[in-house]
Amino acid sequence: MSIDRSHSQVSNPLYTPTKDELWIATYINKYTEENPHNSKGTHSLDYNRVHSRRFLNSYNWIANHLQPNLKILELGGSGLFSYIIQDLNPSIQIDSTHTDLRHKLDLDSQSYDLILNMEVIEHIKDQNSNAIGEIGCFTKSGLNTFLSECYRLLKPNGLMFLTTPNLTSLDNIHRILHHLPPINYYPHFREYSIGELKEFAENHKFTVLKVDTFDSWNEYQPKSRSEILSLLSQNGYSTEHRKENIFMLWQKS
């Protein structure tokens, strides 16, 4: 199914952008001009516009943790978000990965104060295997190595900022009720719930400092979401953390 994003406030000619929206739009234009062939793909302008709200929420969410002279690792290649951090915090050093994250990384242990794990975990498949018992099921071999490496690379008490689509969002419930798969974006290998992510954190010796959800893409009309919220509350189900995008801050224990 093709998702119609035309109702988004940003694209509505009658909508007056907020100061924050103008701020992120300025950065998108500046970044695109300076990085026309960004490593994250030729679609970077469209991608950054679609994800502009997520970038804005992300910066506001971790701004208090961006201290001078931090060393940051961005997983999955560099992009607009690290560009914004660097521009506003020139003393911060940001490295990025450009290799298969299912395997160990050629980086020194305890090197980073903060890891940016943004819209990455949903892409992590299992490591390749010919074992009969591993071919037909999700063993988490790639995921476990990925999270173990994140832990290894962080300094003591270091932080990891994680964002990923919310498997249990209102929009996914809406999809199920309309006989569609509960997937935010079909090419994703696996999307997760907050409960699963908390379990992964515990299994890999992280402490979850905070968690929240945000509507980052605005795929469905507010009316659809309000109807699902009413359905949940009327039947005794939790309405907490039902927005599109999970934000979590993990700390190395």
Secondary structure as UniProt FT lines:
FT   TURN            6..7
FT   HELIX           9..11
FT   TURN            13..14
FT   HELIX           19..34
FT   TURN            36..37
FT   TURN            39..40
FT   TURN            42..43
FT   HELIX           44..50
FT   HELIX           52..62
FT   HELIX           63..65
FT   TURN            68..69
FT   STRAND          71..74
FT   TURN            75..76
FT   HELIX           80..88
FT   TURN            90..91
FT   STRAND          93..96
FT   TURN            101..102
FT   TURN            109..110
FT   STRAND          112..118
FT   HELIX           121..123
FT   HELIX           132..135
FT   HELIX           141..153
FT   STRAND          154..166
FT   TURN            167..168
FT   HELIX           170..177
FT   TURN            178..179
FT   TURN            186..187
FT   HELIX           194..203
FT   TURN            204..205
FT   STRAND          206..214
FT   HELIX           222..234
FT   TURN            235..236
FT   TURN            240..241
FT   STRAND          245..252
//
